[in-house]
């Protein structure tokens, strides 16, 4: 049968190696087809012969001839080729994947000629052609790629022109989903009976979009641009199906691909915004229409005439019909861009969130831009994804790329505004109940109707919210997950991220203080650990949050917070030294200072760690005297005429007894000078340590500060404040001759030169007068101008302060400190003796024992005490030391120099080191013990000075 169709010369021509001969044979086939154009069976036989004998032949030249013959047949048939495409196109498509590059090229050429003749009918095979072209776009042969590009341009032109209008008479009447495919939600404006089916094409695109080849990616992006430019297709409705792969194209090594993908994503984002604005306008129109209907119902109830209302209804119905005809999305009325588009915000946000943490900068910036835009477009969707968004956005606040950093800052701000606007306690609605008229009269019918309508609207809104929550199963905003992700940001290395996380927690706690930041969720310990952060700004925000939590909590929670803070200070002494002042002052700024100080005082009074209590009280005392945040507290302590102030003094004093100098300064601050003078008598019974002398030195410096201006002015009234002089002279007697000694002596000499010394009180053998003293003892002595009734009232008020009991409490607390100090001294002496024995056994050469700079005051005192004994044994006497006093005083060597003059320091070399460490608050420095040889040298030098004198 085939021999009758094709002559031997024709067969020879189709299989010839020379292209011109094959082309001549194709012209003969074209003539043969035209002669048999009206015979369908004959044309079918010709096509089958070309396919079976030539296209599927093993001879490559026969394949070339068969492909050229099929193209000639299509050209001969013209538009009538549409009925034969089912037997012509599949063989050509199979040749696209042939190993021979010429076969692939001739297949492109043959399909080009067929598509040029068939036009819209070729769209029935669009998916297969598209898949073949996608593979050919990455072909290694340039000729094949050029042929594929020509075919691609022709197919794009056909799709742009006929994809939404051409209906094939030979295809299915309705575009259904392919077998095994997922049914997609399509917009109502999408044509359903055309030869081109976008729902059938989207699954293929979602698979091919993840290709890695740059040429294939460029091919896919170009096709998405073409499809997006066709209005009726609404490719944006299927955006979630290929969005993830499109974003991944931004990391392509080819710049052309990145630019094209970025431009397409920007176009998609603009379309999303446009569609969202159109939908918002439609919703507003619907609301306004519903309001008009409500007004009409009211008018109908008021008016009896129905004729006018009927006319109005007809006009409104006509308007509504017009609006509906324009907004139904089926091509009626004027076309509005974005109208009828289906936007799946939830899926888009779910795709974008993982890309917020992408290592590629361009992908990360694009994802941030989309999320920032969606915060204003899809608020309900964003609020559900807030925990994941926060976790990814906050680290970007410190990004090295300015573009990413700026977008992240804007996104963070917009997200905070959205969370602030979102009600957190949605699952506990509180419906408003209309109450009766306060005047007691009956309400008017109009007011009742308005209130009923408002109630109905509120109930409908609440029902919608409850239905949404029931469908979701959870609240729209997951607070616990958000707080957990914010807590993880405390470990971030960037300061901006840590500060932003604390700002979020501050905002959330202020919004819902009773629902988040529970004491057992791990947030509170994390906040305490954050106090050790290297950034001061982070510590400030952390303290603000802790203070805010405490202000909204009860007394038990606040006390547990203070106990946790003190425990942290006790275990982390570096934090106490570096950030202790900042933490306490910041808390006093955010909370009531009296509440903080009273809570700390109650806890420290019962603390068994006496050393830590003494250090902590010393720090608190310095803050109390110097901090501007505690000005009101200082004013209250100066005025002890009120019971509340007396109670405050009692509370602080009992805890301040852990530090003798701090308790003494509290008495000076409270103007309880007589009690302070009695405390100085107890000082004589205490062991004067280096640490105590350093604190006295600091107290003298504080007395010269503006805080104690009132005290210095009171020196001009010795008759009213006689015990004030006794207190200051007592401090002067405690001090060695140093710069502080000279400062205080000069101050007192400037007053004593006025002849006030004769009014100093004489010392008595007993302290029974203590119980009679008042809160302001000295100024109460001059009571000649006052009447007796105010006296009794003041005495009753001031009797709350029992000074004798306080003095006994001070003695007992200091005795406990003495016992602990002796025990530590014994332990240190044993340790040093064993260390000396081992060092002597190892070498006869004397060695120096260095102590740690963070050693306790007891250890430093033990070292000084042992050095003092060595100096005394080696002949160091007071006369020799007195020769050095003027030198130390003139040079202003400080408390260390004065102690060296009294023989309280081991050597001159160690005094320099101690002097340098005297600026530390409580750690007593790190003195060095010298050997006997050093003591002999110092003794000889002192003897030489005596002989010279």
Secondary structure in CASP SS format (residue, H / E / C, confidence):
PFRMAT SS
TARGET T0000
AUTHOR 0000-0000-0000
METHOD secondary structure of the structure
MODEL  1
X C 1.00
X H 1.00
X H 1.00
X H 1.00
X H 1.00
X C 1.00
X C 1.00
X H 1.00
X H 1.00
X H 1.00
X H 1.00
X H 1.00
X H 1.00
X H 1.00
X C 1.00
X C 1.00
X C 1.00
X C 1.00
X H 1.00
X H 1.00
X H 1.00
X H 1.00
X H 1.00
X H 1.00
X H 1.00
X H 1.00
X H 1.00
X H 1.00
X H 1.00
X H 1.00
X H 1.00
X H 1.00
X H 1.00
X H 1.00
X H 1.00
X C 1.00
X C 1.00
X C 1.00
X C 1.00
X H 1.00
X H 1.00
X H 1.00
X H 1.00
X H 1.00
X H 1.00
X H 1.00
X H 1.00
X H 1.00
X H 1.00
X H 1.00
X H 1.00
X H 1.00
X H 1.00
X H 1.00
X H 1.00
X C 1.00
X C 1.00
X C 1.00
X C 1.00
X H 1.00
X H 1.00
X H 1.00
X H 1.00
X H 1.00
X H 1.00
X H 1.00
X H 1.00
X H 1.00
X H 1.00
X H 1.00
X H 1.00
X H 1.00
X H 1.00
X H 1.00
X H 1.00
X H 1.00
X H 1.00
X H 1.00
X H 1.00
X H 1.00
X H 1.00
X H 1.00
X H 1.00
X H 1.00
X H 1.00
X H 1.00
X H 1.00
X H 1.00
X H 1.00
X H 1.00
X H 1.00
X H 1.00
X H 1.00
X H 1.00
X H 1.00
X C 1.00
X C 1.00
X C 1.00
X C 1.00
X C 1.00
X H 1.00
X H 1.00
X H 1.00
X H 1.00
X H 1.00
X H 1.00
X H 1.00
X H 1.00
X H 1.00
X H 1.00
X H 1.00
X H 1.00
X H 1.00
X H 1.00
X H 1.00
X H 1.00
X H 1.00
X H 1.00
X H 1.00
X H 1.00
X H 1.00
X H 1.00
X H 1.00
X H 1.00
X H 1.00
X H 1.00
X H 1.00
X H 1.00
X H 1.00
X H 1.00
X H 1.00
X H 1.00
X H 1.00
X H 1.00
X H 1.00
X H 1.00
X C 1.00
X C 1.00
X C 1.00
X C 1.00
X C 1.00
X H 1.00
X H 1.00
X H 1.00
X H 1.00
X H 1.00
X H 1.00
X H 1.00
X H 1.00
X H 1.00
X H 1.00
X H 1.00
X H 1.00
X H 1.00
X H 1.00
X H 1.00
X H 1.00
X H 1.00
X H 1.00
X H 1.00
X H 1.00
X H 1.00
X C 1.00
X C 1.00
X C 1.00
X C 1.00
X C 1.00
X C 1.00
X C 1.00
X C 1.00
X C 1.00
X C 1.00
X C 1.00
X C 1.00
X C 1.00
X C 1.00
X C 1.00
X C 1.00
X C 1.00
X C 1.00
X C 1.00
X C 1.00
X C 1.00
X C 1.00
X C 1.00
X C 1.00
X C 1.00
X C 1.00
X C 1.00
X C 1.00
X C 1.00
X C 1.00
X C 1.00
X C 1.00
X C 1.00
X C 1.00
X C 1.00
X H 1.00
X H 1.00
X H 1.00
X H 1.00
X H 1.00
X H 1.00
X H 1.00
X H 1.00
X H 1.00
X H 1.00
X H 1.00
X C 1.00
X C 1.00
X C 1.00
X C 1.00
X C 1.00
X H 1.00
X H 1.00
X H 1.00
X H 1.00
X H 1.00
X H 1.00
X H 1.00
X H 1.00
X H 1.00
X H 1.00
X H 1.00
X H 1.00
X H 1.00
X H 1.00
X H 1.00
X C 1.00
X C 1.00
X H 1.00
X H 1.00
X H 1.00
X C 1.00
X H 1.00
X H 1.00
X H 1.00
X H 1.00
X H 1.00
X H 1.00
X H 1.00
X H 1.00
X H 1.00
X H 1.00
X H 1.00
X H 1.00
X H 1.00
X H 1.00
X H 1.00
X H 1.00
X H 1.00
X C 1.00
X C 1.00
X C 1.00
X H 1.00
X H 1.00
X H 1.00
X H 1.00
X H 1.00
X H 1.00
X H 1.00
X H 1.00
X H 1.00
X H 1.00
X H 1.00
X H 1.00
X H 1.00
X H 1.00
X H 1.00
X H 1.00
X H 1.00
X H 1.00
X H 1.00
X H 1.00
X H 1.00
X H 1.00
X H 1.00
X H 1.00
X H 1.00
X H 1.00
X H 1.00
X H 1.00
X H 1.00
X H 1.00
X H 1.00
X H 1.00
X H 1.00
X H 1.00
X H 1.00
X H 1.00
X H 1.00
X H 1.00
X H 1.00
X H 1.00
X H 1.00
X H 1.00
X H 1.00
X H 1.00
X H 1.00
X H 1.00
X H 1.00
X H 1.00
X C 1.00
X C 1.00
X C 1.00
X C 1.00
X H 1.00
X H 1.00
X H 1.00
X H 1.00
X H 1.00
X H 1.00
X H 1.00
X H 1.00
X H 1.00
X H 1.00
X H 1.00
X H 1.00
X H 1.00
X H 1.00
X H 1.00
X H 1.00
X H 1.00
X H 1.00
X H 1.00
X H 1.00
X H 1.00
X C 1.00
X C 1.00
X C 1.00
X C 1.00
X C 1.00
X C 1.00
X C 1.00
X C 1.00
X C 1.00
X C 1.00
X C 1.00
X C 1.00
X C 1.00
X C 1.00
X C 1.00
X C 1.00
X C 1.00
X H 1.00
X H 1.00
X H 1.00
X H 1.00
X H 1.00
X H 1.00
X H 1.00
X H 1.00
X H 1.00
X H 1.00
X H 1.00
X C 1.00
X C 1.00
X C 1.00
X C 1.00
X C 1.00
X H 1.00
X H 1.00
X H 1.00
X H 1.00
X H 1.00
X H 1.00
X H 1.00
X H 1.00
X H 1.00
X H 1.00
X H 1.00
X H 1.00
X H 1.00
X H 1.00
X H 1.00
X H 1.00
X H 1.00
X C 1.00
X H 1.00
X H 1.00
X H 1.00
X H 1.00
X H 1.00
X H 1.00
X C 1.00
X H 1.00
X H 1.00
X H 1.00
X H 1.00
X H 1.00
X H 1.00
X H 1.00
X H 1.00
X H 1.00
X H 1.00
X H 1.00
X H 1.00
X H 1.00
X C 1.00
X C 1.00
X C 1.00
X H 1.00
X H 1.00
X H 1.00
X H 1.00
X H 1.00
X H 1.00
X H 1.00
X H 1.00
X H 1.00
X H 1.00
X H 1.00
X H 1.00
X H 1.00
X H 1.00
X H 1.00
X H 1.00
X H 1.00
X H 1.00
X H 1.00
X H 1.00
X C 1.00
X C 1.00
X C 1.00
X C 1.00
X C 1.00
X C 1.00
X C 1.00
X C 1.00
X C 1.00
X C 1.00
X C 1.00
X C 1.00
X C 1.00
X C 1.00
X C 1.00
X C 1.00
X C 1.00
X C 1.00
X C 1.00
X C 1.00
X C 1.00
X C 1.00
X C 1.00
X H 1.00
X H 1.00
X H 1.00
X H 1.00
X H 1.00
X H 1.00
X H 1.00
X H 1.00
X H 1.00
X H 1.00
X H 1.00
X H 1.00
X H 1.00
X H 1.00
X H 1.00
X H 1.00
X H 1.00
X H 1.00
X H 1.00
X H 1.00
X H 1.00
X H 1.00
X H 1.00
X H 1.00
X H 1.00
X H 1.00
X H 1.00
X H 1.00
X C 1.00
X C 1.00
X C 1.00
X C 1.00
X C 1.00
X C 1.00
X H 1.00
X H 1.00
X H 1.00
X H 1.00
X H 1.00
X H 1.00
X H 1.00
X H 1.00
X H 1.00
X H 1.00
X H 1.00
X H 1.00
X H 1.00
X C 1.00
X C 1.00
X C 1.00
X H 1.00
X H 1.00
X H 1.00
X H 1.00
X H 1.00
X H 1.00
X H 1.00
X H 1.00
X H 1.00
X H 1.00
X H 1.00
X H 1.00
X H 1.00
X H 1.00
X H 1.00
X H 1.00
X H 1.00
X C 1.00
X C 1.00
X C 1.00
X C 1.00
X C 1.00
X C 1.00
X C 1.00
X C 1.00
X C 1.00
X C 1.00
X C 1.00
X H 1.00
X H 1.00
X H 1.00
X H 1.00
X H 1.00
X H 1.00
X H 1.00
X H 1.00
X C 1.00
X C 1.00
X C 1.00
X C 1.00
X C 1.00
X H 1.00
X H 1.00
X H 1.00
X H 1.00
X H 1.00
X H 1.00
X H 1.00
X H 1.00
X H 1.00
X H 1.00
X H 1.00
X H 1.00
X H 1.00
X H 1.00
X H 1.00
X H 1.00
X C 1.00
X C 1.00
X C 1.00
X H 1.00
X H 1.00
X H 1.00
X H 1.00
X H 1.00
X H 1.00
X H 1.00
X H 1.00
X H 1.00
X H 1.00
X H 1.00
X H 1.00
X H 1.00
X H 1.00
X H 1.00
X H 1.00
X H 1.00
X C 1.00
X H 1.00
X H 1.00
X H 1.00
X H 1.00
X H 1.00
X H 1.00
X H 1.00
X H 1.00
X H 1.00
X H 1.00
X H 1.00
X H 1.00
X H 1.00
X H 1.00
X H 1.00
X H 1.00
X H 1.00
X H 1.00
X C 1.00
X C 1.00
X H 1.00
X H 1.00
X H 1.00
X H 1.00
X H 1.00
X H 1.00
X H 1.00
X H 1.00
X H 1.00
X H 1.00
X H 1.00
X H 1.00
X H 1.00
X C 1.00
X C 1.00
X C 1.00
X C 1.00
X H 1.00
X H 1.00
X H 1.00
X H 1.00
X H 1.00
X H 1.00
X H 1.00
X H 1.00
X H 1.00
X H 1.00
X H 1.00
X H 1.00
X H 1.00
X H 1.00
X H 1.00
X H 1.00
X H 1.00
X C 1.00
X H 1.00
X H 1.00
X H 1.00
X H 1.00
X H 1.00
X H 1.00
X H 1.00
X H 1.00
X H 1.00
X H 1.00
X H 1.00
X C 1.00
X C 1.00
X C 1.00
X C 1.00
X H 1.00
X H 1.00
X H 1.00
X H 1.00
X H 1.00
X H 1.00
X H 1.00
X H 1.00
X H 1.00
X H 1.00
X H 1.00
X H 1.00
X H 1.00
X H 1.00
X C 1.00
X C 1.00
X C 1.00
X H 1.00
X H 1.00
X H 1.00
X H 1.00
X H 1.00
X H 1.00
X H 1.00
X H 1.00
X H 1.00
X H 1.00
X C 1.00
X C 1.00
X C 1.00
X H 1.00
X H 1.00
X H 1.00
X H 1.00
X H 1.00
X H 1.00
X H 1.00
X H 1.00
X H 1.00
X H 1.00
X H 1.00
X C 1.00
X C 1.00
X C 1.00
X C 1.00
X C 1.00
X C 1.00
X H 1.00
X H 1.00
X H 1.00
X H 1.00
X H 1.00
X H 1.00
X H 1.00
X H 1.00
X H 1.00
X H 1.00
X H 1.00
X H 1.00
X H 1.00
X H 1.00
X C 1.00
X C 1.00
X H 1.00
X H 1.00
X H 1.00
X H 1.00
X H 1.00
X H 1.00
X H 1.00
X H 1.00
X H 1.00
X C 1.00
X C 1.00
X C 1.00
X C 1.00
X C 1.00
X C 1.00
X C 1.00
X H 1.00
X H 1.00
X H 1.00
X H 1.00
X H 1.00
X H 1.00
X H 1.00
X H 1.00
X H 1.00
X H 1.00
X H 1.00
X H 1.00
X H 1.00
X C 1.00
X C 1.00
X C 1.00
X C 1.00
X H 1.00
X H 1.00
X H 1.00
X H 1.00
X H 1.00
X H 1.00
X H 1.00
X H 1.00
X H 1.00
X H 1.00
X H 1.00
X H 1.00
X H 1.00
X H 1.00
X C 1.00
X C 1.00
X C 1.00
X C 1.00
X H 1.00
X H 1.00
X H 1.00
X C 1.00
X C 1.00
X C 1.00
X C 1.00
X C 1.00
X C 1.00
X C 1.00
X C 1.00
X H 1.00
X H 1.00
X H 1.00
X H 1.00
X H 1.00
X C 1.00
X C 1.00
X C 1.00
X C 1.00
X H 1.00
X H 1.00
X H 1.00
X H 1.00
X H 1.00
X C 1.00
X C 1.00
X C 1.00
X C 1.00
X C 1.00
X C 1.00
X H 1.00
X H 1.00
X H 1.00
X H 1.00
X H 1.00
X H 1.00
X H 1.00
X H 1.00
X H 1.00
X H 1.00
X H 1.00
X C 1.00
X C 1.00
X C 1.00
X C 1.00
X H 1.00
X H 1.00
X H 1.00
X H 1.00
X H 1.00
X H 1.00
X H 1.00
X H 1.00
X H 1.00
X H 1.00
X H 1.00
X H 1.00
X H 1.00
X H 1.00
X H 1.00
X H 1.00
X H 1.00
X H 1.00
X H 1.00
X H 1.00
X H 1.00
X H 1.00
X H 1.00
X H 1.00
X H 1.00
X H 1.00
X H 1.00
X H 1.00
X H 1.00
X H 1.00
X H 1.00
X H 1.00
X H 1.00
X H 1.00
X H 1.00
X H 1.00
X H 1.00
X H 1.00
X H 1.00
X H 1.00
X C 1.00
X C 1.00
X C 1.00
X C 1.00
X C 1.00
X C 1.00
X E 1.00
X E 1.00
X C 1.00
X C 1.00
X C 1.00
X C 1.00
X C 1.00
X C 1.00
X H 1.00
X H 1.00
X H 1.00
X H 1.00
X H 1.00
X H 1.00
X H 1.00
X H 1.00
X H 1.00
X H 1.00
X H 1.00
X H 1.00
X H 1.00
X H 1.00
X H 1.00
X H 1.00
X H 1.00
X C 1.00
X C 1.00
X C 1.00
X C 1.00
X H 1.00
X H 1.00
X H 1.00
X H 1.00
X H 1.00
X H 1.00
X H 1.00
X H 1.00
X H 1.00
X H 1.00
X H 1.00
X H 1.00
X H 1.00
X H 1.00
X C 1.00
X C 1.00
X H 1.00
X H 1.00
X H 1.00
X H 1.00
X H 1.00
X H 1.00
X H 1.00
X H 1.00
X C 1.00
X C 1.00
X C 1.00
X C 1.00
X C 1.00
X C 1.00
X H 1.00
X H 1.00
X H 1.00
X H 1.00
X H 1.00
X H 1.00
X H 1.00
X H 1.00
X H 1.00
X C 1.00
X C 1.00
X C 1.00
X C 1.00
X C 1.00
X C 1.00
X C 1.00
X C 1.00
X C 1.00
X C 1.00
X C 1.00
X E 1.00
X E 1.00
X C 1.00
X C 1.00
X H 1.00
X H 1.00
X H 1.00
X H 1.00
X H 1.00
X H 1.00
X H 1.00
X H 1.00
X H 1.00
X H 1.00
X H 1.00
X H 1.00
X H 1.00
X H 1.00
X H 1.00
X H 1.00
X H 1.00
X C 1.00
END
